[in-house]
Amino acid sequence: DGQGAIFSPRPNKSNQFCSVFGCNSRSRRNPDLRFHTFPSENEKNRRTKWINALRIGKKVSKHMVVCSLHFKRDDYFLPDTHSTKRYLKKIAVPTCNLPKSTILKQICFTKSAQAEARKRRTIKRATQVVKRIDFSSEESKVTIDNVNDDDGFNIYDTLKANTFQPETNDVSIQVTTGDFKIPLLLSFIDNDKKLSTLTGIHSYELLNSIIECLQLSQLVPYRKLQTFSLEERVVMTLIKLKQNMSYSVLAILFNCSSTNCKRIIFNTIDMLSIILKSMIPWPSRNEINSNMPLCFKHYSDTRIIVDCIEIPLMKPKHLSSSIITYSQYKSTYTAKFMTGITPGGILSFITPAYGGRASDKFIFENSKLIDKLEAGDAIMADKGFLIDNVCAQRHIKLYRPPFLKGKTQLSKDEALLNVTIASARVHIERVNQRMKVFSVFQKFPSSLISKLDAIFLIISAIVNLSQPILADDKFDSDNSNLDFSVEMS
């Protein structure tokens, strides 16, 4: 039946676990299940059917097993007899409890108007991989670019093209190390909390969606997956970003050399930046209006709230790079990004990296954000954005805390304005703080400086896919109902 095959319990001293993604069956914990190895390589046709049906995105090893929940009782010889051993028929193929394509899922909230409103607010950060990726575009083409950590750092030239690092297989991992890698680390990350702590990805559902999207992109040749699966590559890379572990430590955890570890991470960063790029959406005016929080009731024409975030850097080796990255405000070397969020709390705009010396005004004017706005829109910013003239020329309203301008204190109206703007702007600071949870931003390593823009994009996308910044009670439940298709681009 559709529930899979369950038999009379039997003791099992081994601790096998089902290799199907999303299945938590273990032989010790589930004595009423039976576990079967994949068909041998001599049975290529049947083996392929199993792999395709179960959506196995990694090399199948001799230790990988599938539990009986994925087979019908009719797939077994004499299923109704009382026996501890169960044998599959030679033609048996998994048909029950198969992994579903998260890309094709649709989220339907029909319980209440509040649930419908939540759908609109979380649609761009939903834990599903979107179908909007155009893999025929030029940015999906793989090119080769050698890494030289000794090169000077020009922050304006980082990541102008999506380049991939050459990847070679280490002699030390040519043997069947794939049989042993999974129990070393991935098997211990057995729940969403552990996954979130290590990688910043809040659920296995989202991780599975990202991996499936990478599979569809075919950015990694199949021969490369013989050594490391897509899941291992993505998890390794995200652990590097979240925990900023050294390559030497990651090499131990993933049973490879630190050199190969670095190559895999560089490659995966480029791939993730391609498939997650569309997770920084630019919503329409109607979408923003339908997701307007109550704290913006006096600023309902706001299209975007902007702020700058500075990432501390290791001291650059070259004088010119030191000059452009030194931040007087932070008294250290930094890279500076401008971020923009919608009133509903979604990151909708990010810039490339600028040197810490760059002013907020300079970054805003060079970002061309003003070209995305329409007459009648409003921007909310802090005092550092001296962009009055630019906004006035485009008929864009600017909401900004008032200046003292030589006065000893603000007037009553100015003080009230200051408070209301601050209460609305606090959400972009919360978004930026979520990004700084990734330890790679505590002191950005020089070895990754050429990937700074791509890493910032990846982490921005992960923040958008995380739990909403604003709770349901911060919105008006009577907002007009708009139904958007579920996409993650």
Order of alpha helices (4+ residues) and beta strands (2+ residues): beta-alpha-beta-alpha-alpha-alpha-alpha-alpha-alpha-alpha-alpha-beta-alpha-beta-beta-beta-beta-alpha-beta-alpha-beta-alpha-alpha
